[in-house]
Amino acid sequence: RAGAMAANTANLLDQRTELDLDNIRKSLQRMEDSIIFSLIERCQYKRNAEVYKGDCSQLGEFKLHQLKSAGSNGCLGDWFIYQTECLHSQVRRYQHPTEFAFFGPLPEPSLGSTSGNRTSGEPILAPVPPSAVVNQRLLAVYRQEMIPAVCEDGDCGNHGSTAVQDVHCLQTMATRIYYGLFVAESKFRTEKEKATKLIESRDREGLMDFITKKDVEEKNIQRVILKARTFSQNISAGEG
């Protein structure tokens, strides 16, 4: 699982189905499961801060130059992310409207099926401006806040395995974040006049209230907490 592409199950051939809020909600809840399990897997390793230190000498001069040209500090963790994204780019991952790479430039898409309407047809979502892509913020929060909170401090030496699992965690979380664009688009199309007025007046608070509901968000948080507690239990019944 650690090396698998995070699942994005959007059916871009059927806008009516993909913008149905019930279908979106089910997809988002499945993504919650993937995020929780990926973080549980990451917890089997210690913090391993060495993975995130810049100018990793093991990469060598050429790889470091390549990585820093892509916007990295030259750490081992970023190398794994970038190399994974180079591979995924070739099979058109980043032609999906809710998939955004952490680093670039990436190879041109050239492999795999062109099905799924990733290359032609009327787009479901409007283009996302670079200022709305939060990958670097996610990367910083993950490494500086989440990992210290969920992983035992220290270094267990499993740097390669740590970097591989980090890729899975980060890609899964990023997919979940941007999948919310379908929620916004669905609500926009349902109440286009109201949404347009909020957008034109640059009413940020009004837009947040329009797209999200505080009581629903609180229920979502409680559900995730319950799932995390349940999934992380050691089940001993029937053993021995």
ABEGO torsion letter per residue (X at the ends): XAABBBBBABBAABAAAAABAAAAAAAAAAAAAAAAAAAAAAAABBAGAAAABBGBAAAEAAAAAAAAAAGBAGBAAAAAAAAAAAAAAAAGAAABAABBBABOBBBBBABEBABGGAABEBBABBBBBAAABAAAAAAAAAAAAAAAAABBBEBAGBAAAAAAAAAAAAAAAAAAAAAAAAAAAAAAAABAAAAAAAAAAGBAAAAAAAABBAAAAAAAAAAAAAAAAAAABBBABGBX
